[in-house]
Every structure is written in structure tokens, then in C-alpha cells.
């Protein structure tokens, strides 16, 4: 539980199920009751997900007929006018994912409230998640070969390159390539005989691949999932197993831990202690008992730890569903947890386990994989986890506590959540990545008093520029052509809150530079966008030469084209030729000033622009853009 953005409880406020502002329970829902055990025998249950039993009828849900009419990669005309419409993925199930983009579409007959979502289309303008951000899913295991989760998993490089049956990296776990099964003590991360769909559904909410023409899209499709299986075929585990999984996640570099499970008190204090002492952000489900956790704690969501977020569910009207636990002090934020479409195992065979399979409604026609609908705080939790992962991708220096603050302070207030959770708000991935973060830790090579000190720090705070590490910025190193393309594209996209196109609008072929690899530090897409916009060009031989340092004059030309500055008188004695007026326009805009020596202004046009200068130029270009200036 994190103590951020708390609102005092209204004096004498009644807590009645079904009161105005809270959704009534749908027919056929079920809820697990409290289960208390002696502390030394405490075992954890996977939160029994509330299953949707209703029949999908024509007109109640956005039908497959409607999807076919829209077609993969196309959006309804009403949606095409939204600012981030260009980021809509080709996944056929995306129009059904109200939690990602709620435009009022009906889900199982219930119309939604437009905007009651996590704002992924806004977030994706800046990031879809960095592969360096690892999310540990401590749950029932995940089907690794699900077609919509291909490439979504963290990889232990030492074990992947090692010999089967050996502990190649010396961490005491054998063949833990993508995680570990702490129940069966092996690397089999999904057991069809367990009949467990829970973990696969959660993994899809976080990181299902986007724009692959298959299934659904995750909130943070670029991050990596570390699979840590702790639940047996009965959906149970114990504290010792969970703690071992947490310690594994910490040792192997996970940044965020998703915990869509729990049990009513009492709690083993060892679990809360290991959470509080771990340098990771933990996100925990509040539970599905319709109880006030300020009165009846539910663990681990009720653990006192500044690096833990407790999550309630919200439905498509922005209200708290009747099954969700709540609490102004104990629960931090809400997220979509009602009628959530995500990945399901294609093999789920609980025969012989004594466990009845959950009657989860499947959604056919979305591709080669299996997909279905579930709801509960188990589903809400990965939305918050993924939003935090996007914020961590954008601002990699944030501590777990700062990451929690970034998520909570940017959540979207909704009237239907006021009085139920501490923030009175739904998590917003879009706000979390667009809002300025706390200042990064001081770079050891960027000191107060040096030239461009303030600009470097603000550019970093906005996510326009990053250091090589948490302490090294390398301000005097030259900037390459593809690095500068990323800086300027990022500055303009942040100012306009719109993605730049990566293909010409007239349908002509996009520039194709043979020496630009889209996997090259994720810089290739920025080169393509800058080239399509006409800001930067390749060489006569068709190459781009991305690693070549960009000169100050070349940088000025790119900025002038990006901002449409035109020409102005040139004040510099060392600039001449066809681009003198362009350099003059950039100087008049206050973006690049040069230096004055004995009353004479020099620009040094053929000198490579440094990282410090480039950060300042990107920041000033952002501020000089009409929309960037208006947003300040």
C-alpha cells in the first residue's frame, strides 16, 4: 500500500452495495468468500476470477461481423479523428478492448463511457515499452508458445546459450531461460493439466504483441515478461514459495512485479517485509470480496510498503463493479477489471486434477490463438503494472517509490471512483508517460555552472534526452545522424501529442535506407519518420550513414524544416551558401545561437554537434513549436 494522494473519508459516509456510483453485480457473477487460516499455515489463493456467463448476442457486443467490416488495421470513421488514431494497431480484437481505448462501445450489452480507459493511444506516441524493462508475473504460469505472446518473454542469456540440464549461470535454477516453475522445481512454465488460464490472461494484458494482425494488444507490448509459476493445480501456493519467487525476480533484474492474487488476513509479516525491502515496484490485486480493506485487510495488497500499489477494478462506465474490494486508505487506484479480453491457453486440460474448468467465454475469429473474457481485480492489476512499465521505459531512472508516485499522481479522476479508492481515479498510461517525472539523479559529468546545465536536466526530465547510464551523460560526445533524428522527432511528437507518419500519405514507397536497421537501438523508426517528413535525407548512393556525426549546420537545417522556420538574415561570419538563411532562421528563433568572439558571431557550422548541444536544441525546438509553447 502506498501513501500517495489520499483523500479523507467523508464523515458518516454509508457503504452500501449498489449505491449510486457503484455498478450492480451482473447476473451469473460469483465471488470467493473470506478464508482465514492460522498464520503458520497461511496459504495464498489465486484470486478466483469472476467469470462472464452471458451469451454474446448480435448487437450486445461489438460483433465479429462489425469487426470484419472494419477489417484489420482499419478503424471506424468516428475513431479516425482522434489525436492518436494513427497508432491504432492491426490486432483484430483491439476494438473490443475498451480498457485500452473506450469510445463508448457496448460490451456485453453495456454501453461504455468514452475516455474511461488507460489511454494507451496517447502513451504509444512516446513509447510502447522498452525491452530493457522486465515485468515479473508471479502467478499460475504462462503459455510460452501462444501466438500473440511470441517475443514477449524475458530471456536469461546464459541459460539460453548453455547446455540443457545444467545451471549455466550459477543461480541455483536449471534451464531457467524465461523464468522458473517453483511448484514443480523445473523450467516448465505452463502445465496444461493444471487447467490454469489465469497467468496467460494476465501476460496478454501486459504485453500481447501489437500490430501483428493477431488477437489483442497489450498495454506495454514492448516490455518483457518474466514467468514465475507459484500456483499448483488447485490454484494455491504458500508464503515461502512466493518469497522465493520474489527473490529470484530481484536477482534476475525484474523492475516490476505483478501479483494478481491474495487472501484475507492474517498475513505472514515475512512477505510484507520482503516486499518493502526489494528494489522493485509491486502491484497487487485488492480482491473480489466486495469488502472495505480499511476494515478487513487483504494481503499482500494491504502490506505497508511505499513500493506497493493496491488495485481495485473498474468497469466500462468508469464505476467500481460490485465485486471489487475498495478502501480509501488501503486501495490506491482502479483499473479496467470488468469484461477484459486477453490471451488464453490453447491447451487447457484440467482432467484428473479435481479442478473444474472455468466457463470462460471465448472470442473466436481473432487469429490462431485462443482469446477470452474475464473480470476481477486480477485483470485490473496488470493494467497498472503495464502503465508503470511504460513510465519506467520513458523515465528509466525512477526508483520504485518514484515510479509509484508517477503512476498515482497522473491517474485520471473519475466521479464513479471518488470515495472508493485513495486517488478516486483510474490509472492512465498516457498521463504517466506524458507528465514530467521527478528530476533524474545528477549526472556526474553534468555539473551546476556548466554551459547548458539547466537544458540538459530539463530535456532529461521530459524524456527528450537520456544518459548512457544513471550517472553518465557524456555531454561532449558527438551526436550521430540517427540519434539526432530521434531527438527532433521526439521533440515534435511530444509538442503535438501526435505520432508522425512512417509512410508517405500519398501512398508512395517510404524511404528505404539499406544501412538503417530498425533494431539499431530502436532508432530506425525515427529515421524513417524524419525522412518521410522531409526533414532529413540520405546520400546520393542511397545510404543514410546513421553512425556519422551530424554537424551543427546539418542539425540547424533539420530543425528549420521540422518547425517550418523558413529563412532569416544570417548573423554569423562563418556561414555562407544556400543554407545561410536557414541557419539565420534557427538563430532568430533562439534555438542555436553560436558564440560571440570580440563582437563577432561564429556558428562553427562544420563542427559536430555535441550531446549537450543536441539536448538543448531538442528542448528549444519543443518549446518553440506552437503546440509545445502552448502546453508549457
C-alpha positions in Angstrom: 0.0 0.0 0.0 1.4 3.4 -1.0 0.5 6.6 0.9 0.0 8.9 -2.0 -2.9 11.1 -3.0 -5.1 10.0 -0.1 -8.4 11.7 0.3 -10.1 11.7 3.7 -13.2 9.5 4.1 -16.4 11.6 4.2 -17.8 11.6 7.7 -20.6 9.2 8.1 -20.5 8.1 4.5 -22.5 4.8 4.2 -21.1 1.8 2.5 -24.0 0.2 0.7 -23.7 -2.2 -2.2 -25.4 -1.0 -5.2 -25.5 2.6 -4.2 -25.2 5.3 -6.8 -21.7 5.5 -8.3 -21.1 1.7 -8.0 -22.1 -0.8 -10.6 -24.5 -3.5 -9.7 -23.4 -7.1 -9.8 -24.1 -8.7 -13.2 -26.2 -11.9 -13.3 -24.2 -15.0 -13.0 -21.2 -13.5 -11.3 -19.6 -15.3 -8.4 -17.4 -14.2 -5.6 -15.0 -16.0 -3.4 -15.7 -15.7 0.3 -13.2 -14.9 3.1 -10.9 -17.7 4.1 -9.0 -17.5 7.3 -6.2 -19.8 8.4 -3.7 -19.9 11.3 -0.8 -17.7 10.4 1.7 -20.5 10.3 -0.4 -22.4 7.9 -1.2 -19.5 5.7 -1.5 -20.3 2.0 -2.4 -18.0 -0.8 -5.1 -18.5 -3.3 -5.1 -17.2 -6.8 -8.0 -14.7 -6.7 -10.9 -16.6 -8.3 -11.6 -14.6 -11.4 -15.2 -13.6 -11.9 -16.4 -15.4 -15.0 -18.7 -13.9 -17.6 -21.6 -16.3 -18.2 -23.7 -14.3 -20.5 -24.3 -15.3 -24.1 -22.9 -12.9 -26.7 -25.8 -11.9 -28.9 -25.9 -9.8 -32.0 -25.8 -6.1 -31.1 -24.8 -6.5 -27.5 -21.0 -6.8 -28.1 -19.1 -5.3 -31.0 -19.7 -8.3 -33.2 -17.4 -10.2 -35.3 -19.5 -9.1 -38.3 -18.7 -5.5 -37.4 -15.0 -6.4 -37.0 -15.0 -7.9 -40.4 -16.5 -4.7 -41.8 -13.8 -2.6 -40.1 -11.0 -5.0 -41.2 -7.6 -5.5 -39.7 -5.7 -2.3 -39.4 -8.7 0.0 -40.1 -10.7 1.9 -37.5 -14.3 3.2 -37.6 -14.7 6.7 -39.1 -15.5 8.2 -35.7 -12.3 7.0 -34.3 -10.1 8.2 -37.1 -10.4 11.8 -36.0 -8.9 11.1 -32.5 -5.4 12.6 -32.0 -3.7 9.2 -31.7 -5.7 7.4 -34.3 -2.5 6.7 -36.3 -1.3 4.4 -33.5 -4.2 2.0 -33.7 -2.8 -1.4 -34.0 -3.8 -4.0 -36.6 -4.8 -6.5 -34.0 -8.4 -7.6 -34.8 -9.5 -7.7 -31.2 -8.4 -4.1 -30.4 -11.9 -2.5 -31.0 -13.2 -4.8 -28.2 -10.5 -3.8 -25.7 -12.4 -0.9 -24.1 -9.8 -0.7 -21.3 -7.2 0.4 -23.9 -9.5 2.8 -25.9 -13.0 3.4 -24.6 -15.1 5.1 -27.2 -18.5 4.2 -25.7 -18.6 0.8 -27.4 -21.1 -1.6 -25.8 -19.6 -4.6 -24.0 -22.0 -7.5 -23.3 -24.8 -5.0 -23.8 -23.5 -2.3 -21.6 -22.5 0.9 -23.3 -19.3 2.5 -22.0 -18.3 6.0 -21.1 -15.9 7.4 -23.7 -12.5 8.1 -22.1 -12.9 5.7 -19.2 -9.8 3.8 -20.2 -6.0 3.8 -19.6 -5.1 6.0 -22.6 -2.7 3.7 -24.4 -3.0 5.5 -27.7 -1.6 8.7 -26.1 1.1 6.7 -24.3 2.2 4.9 -27.5 3.1 8.2 -29.2 6.1 8.2 -26.9 6.7 4.6 -26.1 5.2 1.1 -26.4 7.6 -0.1 -23.7 11.4 -0.8 -23.7 12.7 -4.4 -23.9 15.0 -3.5 -21.1 12.1 -3.3 -18.7 11.3 -6.7 -17.3 8.0 -7.4 -15.5 7.8 -10.5 -13.3 4.4 -12.2 -13.4 4.2 -14.3 -10.2 1.2 -16.4 -11.0 0.0 -19.7 -12.4 2.4 -19.9 -15.3 2.1 -18.6 -18.9 1.8 -20.5 -22.2 5.1 -19.5 -23.9 4.1 -20.6 -27.4 0.9 -18.6 -27.6 1.0 -16.8 -31.0 0.2 -13.4 -29.5 2.9 -13.7 -26.9 5.7 -14.5 -29.3 8.8 -12.5 -28.4 7.2 -11.2 -25.2 9.4 -13.0 -22.7 12.5 -12.1 -20.8 15.4 -14.3 -21.7 18.2 -15.5 -19.4 21.0 -15.2 -21.9 23.4 -17.5 -20.0 20.8 -20.3 -19.8 19.6 -19.8 -23.4 23.2 -20.3 -24.6 24.0 -23.0 -22.2 23.6 -26.8 -22.0 20.3 -28.3 -21.1 20.1 -29.8 -17.6 22.8 -27.6 -16.2 22.8 -24.4 -14.1 24.8 -22.4 -16.5 24.6 -19.1 -14.7 25.1 -20.4 -11.2 21.9 -19.0 -9.7 20.8 -22.5 -8.4 18.0 -22.8 -11.0 18.4 -25.1 -14.0 17.3 -24.1 -17.5 15.5 -21.0 -16.3 15.5 -19.4 -19.8 12.3 -17.4 -19.4 11.6 -17.9 -15.7 11.0 -20.8 -13.3 8.3 -23.1 -12.0 8.7 -23.0 -8.2 6.0 -25.7 -7.8 7.5 -28.5 -9.8 11.0 -27.2 -9.5 11.7 -27.1 -13.2 11.5 -24.7 -16.2 8.1 -25.9 -17.4 6.3 -22.6 -17.1 2.9 -23.9 -18.2 1.2 -27.2 -17.4 -2.0 -27.9 -19.3 -3.0 -30.4 -16.7 -3.3 -27.6 -14.1 -6.1 -26.0 -16.0 -4.8 -22.6 -15.2 -5.6 -19.8 -17.6 -5.0 -17.0 -15.1 -1.3 -16.2 -15.8 -1.7 -16.4 -19.6 -4.6 -13.9 -19.5 -2.6 -11.5 -17.3 0.5 -11.8 -19.5 -1.6 -10.8 -22.5 -3.0 -7.7 -20.8 0.6 -6.6 -20.1 2.5 -7.5 -23.2 0.5 -9.1 -26.0 2.2 -8.2 -29.2 0.7 -5.2 -31.1 0.4 -4.7 -34.8 0.9 -8.3 -35.6 -2.6 -8.9 -37.1 -3.3 -11.4 -34.3 -5.6 -11.4 -31.4 -5.3 -8.4 -29.0 -2.8 -5.8 -28.0 -1.1 -5.5 -24.6 -0.8 -2.1 -22.8 3.0 -2.3 -23.0 3.8 -4.6 -25.9 7.5 -3.7 -25.9 8.4 -4.9 -22.4 9.4 -8.4 -21.4 7.6 -10.9 -19.2 9.5 -13.0 -16.6 7.3 -16.0 -15.9 7.4 -17.2 -12.3 5.0 -20.0 -11.6 4.0 -20.4 -7.9 0.4 -21.8 -8.1 -0.4 -25.5 -8.2 -3.3 -27.2 -10.0 -5.6 -26.2 -7.1 -4.8 -22.5 -7.5 -2.9 -22.4 -4.2 0.6 -21.5 -3.1 2.3 -20.6 0.2 4.4 -17.7 1.6 7.7 -19.4 1.3 7.2 -20.2 -2.4 6.2 -16.6 -3.1 9.1 -15.2 -1.3 11.5 -17.4 -3.2 10.0 -16.2 -6.5 10.3 -12.5 -5.4 14.0 -13.1 -4.5 14.5 -14.7 -7.9 12.9 -11.7 -9.7 15.1 -9.3 -7.7 18.3 -11.3 -8.5 17.5 -11.6 -12.2 16.7 -7.9 -12.8 12.9 -7.5 -12.8 11.7 -3.9 -12.5 8.1 -4.5 -11.6 6.2 -7.5 -10.0 2.6 -8.3 -10.8 0.7 -10.1 -8.0 -2.9 -10.8 -9.1 -3.7 -12.9 -6.1 -4.1 -12.8 -2.3 -6.1 -13.8 0.7 -7.9 -12.1 3.6 -5.8 -11.6 6.8 -4.0 -12.7 8.9 -0.7 -12.3 7.0 2.8 -13.7 7.4 4.8 -10.5 8.1 7.8 -12.0 6.3 6.0 -11.4 2.9 5.3 -7.8 3.6 8.9 -7.4 4.8 10.5 -8.9 1.7 8.3 -6.7 -0.5 9.3 -3.5 1.4 12.9 -4.4 1.2 13.0 -5.3 -2.5 14.1 -2.6 -5.1 11.1 -3.3 -7.3 7.6 -1.9 -7.7 4.9 -4.4 -6.6 1.4 -4.2 -8.0 -1.2 -6.2 -6.1 -4.9 -7.1 -6.6 -7.3 -5.7 -4.0 -9.5 -8.8 -4.2 -13.1 -9.7 -5.2 -15.0 -9.9 -1.9 -16.8 -6.5 -2.2 -15.2 -5.5 1.2 -13.7 -2.4 2.6 -10.0 -3.2 3.0 -9.6 -0.3 5.5 -11.7 -2.6 7.8 -10.9 -6.1 6.6 -7.3 -6.3 5.1 -6.5 -8.4 2.1 -2.8 -9.4 1.6 -0.4 -8.7 0.0 -2.4 -5.7 -1.2 -2.7 -4.4 2.4 1.0 -4.6 3.1 2.5 -1.4 4.4 5.2 -0.6 1.8 5.9 2.5 -0.2 6.8 0.4 -3.3 3.5 -1.4 -3.5 0.3 -0.3 -5.3 -3.1 -1.9 -4.4 -5.5 -2.0 -7.3 -9.3 -2.1 -7.5 -11.4 -2.9 -10.6 -13.4 -0.5 -12.7 -15.9 -1.2 -15.4 -16.5 0.4 -18.8 -18.7 3.2 -17.4 -15.9 4.3 -15.0 -17.7 2.8 -12.0 -16.5 0.3 -9.4 -18.0 -3.1 -10.0 -19.9 -4.6 -7.1 -17.4 -7.4 -6.7 -14.3 -5.3 -6.2 -12.8 -4.6 -2.9 -12.2 -1.0 -2.1 -10.7 1.4 0.6 -9.7 5.0 0.8 -6.6 4.2 2.8 -5.9 0.6 1.7 -6.5 0.8 -2.1 -4.6 3.2 -4.3 -6.1 3.3 -7.7 -8.6 1.5 -10.1 -8.0 0.0 -13.5 -10.2 -1.9 -16.1 -11.2 -5.2 -14.5 -14.6 -5.9 -15.9 -15.1 -7.8 -19.2 -11.4 -7.8 -20.2 -10.4 -9.6 -23.4 -7.0 -11.2 -23.4 -5.0 -14.2 -24.3 -5.9 -17.7 -23.1 -4.1 -21.0 -23.3 -4.7 -23.0 -26.4 -4.2 -26.1 -24.3 -6.1 -26.2 -21.0 -6.7 -29.8 -19.8 -7.6 -30.0 -16.1 -8.7 -33.6 -16.4 -7.6 -35.7 -13.4 -6.8 -32.7 -11.2 -10.2 -32.5 -9.5 -10.5 -28.9 -10.6 -13.5 -27.8 -12.6 -12.6 -25.7 -15.7 -13.8 -22.1 -15.5 -16.5 -21.5 -18.2 -14.6 -18.6 -19.7 -16.3 -17.2 -22.8 -14.1 -17.4 -25.8 -13.9 -14.8 -28.5 -13.5 -16.6 -31.8 -12.2 -15.2 -35.1 -9.2 -13.2 -33.7 -6.4 -15.3 -35.2 -4.5 -18.5 -34.5 -4.5 -18.1 -30.7 -7.2 -18.5 -28.1 -8.8 -15.4 -26.5 -11.4 -14.9 -23.9 -13.2 -12.6 -21.4 -12.5 -12.5 -17.7 -13.0 -9.9 -15.0 -11.8 -9.3 -11.5 -9.1 -7.3 -9.7 -6.7 -9.9 -11.1 -7.3 -8.3 -14.5 -7.1 -4.7 -13.2 -3.7 -5.3 -11.7 -1.8 -5.9 -14.9 -3.2 -2.7 -16.4 -1.4 -0.8 -13.6 1.7 -2.9 -13.9 1.9 -2.2 -17.7 1.3 1.5 -17.2 4.2 1.5 -14.7 6.3 -0.4 -17.2 5.6 2.3 -19.8 6.6 5.0 -17.3 9.7 3.1 -16.5 10.6 2.8 -20.2 10.2 6.6 -20.6 11.9 7.5 -17.3 14.4 4.7 -16.6 16.0 6.4 -13.6 12.8 6.4 -11.4 13.1 4.5 -8.2 10.2 2.1 -7.3 8.8 4.7 -4.9 9.1 7.4 -7.6 7.5 5.1 -10.2 4.6 4.5 -7.8 4.2 8.3 -7.4 4.4 8.8 -11.2 1.5 6.3 -11.7 -0.7 7.7 -8.9 -0.2 11.4 -9.4 -1.1 11.1 -13.1 -4.2 8.8 -12.7 -7.4 10.1 -14.3 -10.0 11.2 -11.7 -13.5 9.7 -12.4 -16.6 10.6 -10.4 -17.7 7.0 -10.2 -14.4 6.1 -8.3 -14.5 9.1 -5.9 -14.8 7.8 -2.3 -13.8 4.2 -3.2 -10.1 4.3 -3.8 -7.4 6.7 -2.5 -6.9 8.6 -5.7 -10.5 8.4 -6.8 -9.1 7.7 -10.2 -8.3 5.2 -13.0 -4.7 4.6 -13.9 -3.6 6.5 -17.0 -0.7 5.1 -19.0 -1.0 8.1 -21.3 -0.7 10.6 -18.5 2.1 8.6 -16.8 4.4 8.9 -19.8 3.5 12.4 -20.8 3.8 14.1 -17.4 7.2 15.4 -16.4 8.9 13.0 -14.0 11.0 13.9 -11.0 14.4 15.1 -11.9 16.9 12.3 -12.8 19.8 11.7 -10.4 22.6 14.1 -11.1 24.9 13.0 -13.9 28.4 13.1 -12.6 29.6 14.7 -15.8 26.9 17.4 -15.8 27.6 19.9 -13.0 26.0 23.1 -11.9 27.5 26.1 -13.6 28.5 24.3 -16.8 27.1 25.5 -20.1 23.6 24.1 -20.9 23.2 22.6 -17.4 19.6 23.5 -17.0 18.7 22.5 -20.5 20.2 19.0 -20.2 18.3 18.3 -16.9 15.0 19.6 -18.3 15.4 17.6 -21.5 16.1 14.5 -19.4 13.1 15.2 -17.2 10.9 15.5 -20.3 12.3 12.2 -21.7 13.7 14.0 -24.7 17.3 13.0 -23.9 18.8 10.2 -21.8 22.2 9.5 -20.4 24.3 6.5 -21.2 23.7 5.4 -17.6 22.1 6.9 -14.5 25.3 8.9 -13.8 26.9 9.4 -17.2 25.6 11.8 -19.8 28.8 12.3 -21.9 27.9 16.0 -22.8 30.9 16.5 -25.1 30.5 13.4 -27.2 29.3 13.9 -30.8 25.7 13.0 -31.8 25.1 10.8 -34.8 22.7 11.3 -37.6 20.2 8.7 -36.4 20.5 9.9 -32.8 19.6 13.5 -33.8 16.6 12.2 -35.9 15.3 10.6 -32.7 15.8 13.8 -30.7 13.9 16.0 -33.1 11.1 13.5 -33.9 10.6 13.0 -30.1 10.5 16.8 -29.5 7.9 17.4 -32.2 5.7 14.4 -31.2 5.8 15.5 -27.6 4.8 19.0 -28.5 2.0 18.0 -30.8 0.9 14.8 -28.9 0.6 13.2 -32.3 2.6 10.5 -33.9 4.5 11.4 -37.1 3.7 9.1 -40.0 6.2 6.5 -41.0 4.9 6.2 -44.6 4.1 8.9 -47.2 0.4 9.9 -47.1 0.1 9.7 -50.9 0.9 6.0 -50.9 4.3 6.4 -52.5 7.0 4.0 -51.2 8.7 5.0 -47.9 12.4 5.7 -47.9 14.4 2.6 -47.7 18.0 3.0 -46.4 19.9 -0.3 -46.6 22.2 0.8 -43.7 19.4 1.6 -41.3 18.3 -1.3 -39.2 15.1 -0.8 -37.2 16.6 -2.8 -34.4 19.5 -0.5 -34.1 18.9 0.9 -30.7 15.3 1.5 -31.7 16.4 4.4 -33.8 15.4 3.2 -37.2 11.7 4.2 -36.9 12.8 7.8 -36.0 15.0 8.0 -39.1 12.1 6.8 -41.2 9.7 9.4 -39.7 12.1 12.2 -40.2 12.8 11.2 -43.8 9.0 10.8 -44.6 8.5 14.3 -43.1 11.3 15.7 -45.4 13.4 16.9 -42.6 16.5 14.7 -43.3 17.8 13.0 -46.4 20.1 10.2 -47.4 23.2 10.4 -49.6 23.3 10.1 -53.4 24.3 6.4 -53.1 21.0 5.6 -51.3 22.6 5.2 -47.9 21.8 7.2 -44.7 25.1 6.7 -42.8 23.4 6.7 -39.5 26.6 6.4 -37.4 28.1 9.5 -39.0 28.3 12.5 -36.6 25.9 15.3 -37.6 27.3 18.8 -38.0 25.9 21.9 -36.4 24.7 23.2 -39.8 23.1 19.9 -40.7 21.3 20.0 -37.3 20.1 23.5 -38.0 18.7 22.5 -41.3 16.7 19.6 -39.8 15.3 21.9 -37.0 14.3 24.6 -39.5 12.4 22.0 -41.6 10.8 20.5 -38.6 9.5 23.8 -37.4 8.9 25.4 -40.8 11.1 28.4 -40.0 11.9 29.5 -43.5 14.8 31.9 -43.8 16.2 35.0 -42.0 19.2 37.2 -42.2 22.4 35.3 -41.3 24.3 36.9 -38.4 27.3 34.6 -38.5 30.6 35.4 -40.3 31.5 31.7 -40.8 28.2 30.7 -42.5 27.7 31.2 -46.2 26.0 29.5 -49.2 22.5 28.2 -49.8 21.7 27.4 -46.2 22.8 30.7 -44.7 19.2 31.9 -44.4 18.1 28.6 -42.8 20.8 29.0 -40.1 19.7 32.6 -39.6 16.1 31.5 -39.1 17.2 29.0 -36.4 19.3 31.6 -34.7 16.4 34.2 -34.8 14.1 31.5 -33.2 16.6 31.3 -30.3 17.3 27.6 -30.9 21.0 27.8 -31.9 22.9 30.9 -31.1 26.6 30.2 -31.8 29.3 32.2 -29.9 30.4 35.8 -29.9 34.2 36.5 -30.0 35.3 40.1 -29.8 31.9 41.3 -31.0 31.8 38.8 -33.9 29.3 35.9 -34.0 30.6 32.5 -35.1 28.4 29.4 -35.7 31.1 26.7 -36.4 28.8 25.1 -39.0 31.1 22.1 -39.8 31.8 21.1 -36.2 29.9 18.1 -34.9 27.1 18.9 -32.5 27.7 17.6 -29.0 25.2 15.7 -26.9 24.8 18.7 -24.6 24.1 21.0 -27.5 21.7 18.5 -29.1 19.8 18.1 -25.9 19.4 21.9 -25.6 18.4 22.1 -29.3 15.7 19.4 -28.9 14.3 21.1 -25.8 14.2 24.5 -27.5 12.6 23.1 -30.6 10.0 21.5 -28.4 9.3 24.9 -26.7 9.4 26.8 -30.0 6.8 24.6 -31.6 3.4 26.4 -31.4 1.8 23.5 -29.6 4.8 22.9 -27.3 4.7 26.6 -26.3 1.0 26.4 -25.6 1.5 23.4 -23.3 4.1 25.0 -21.1 
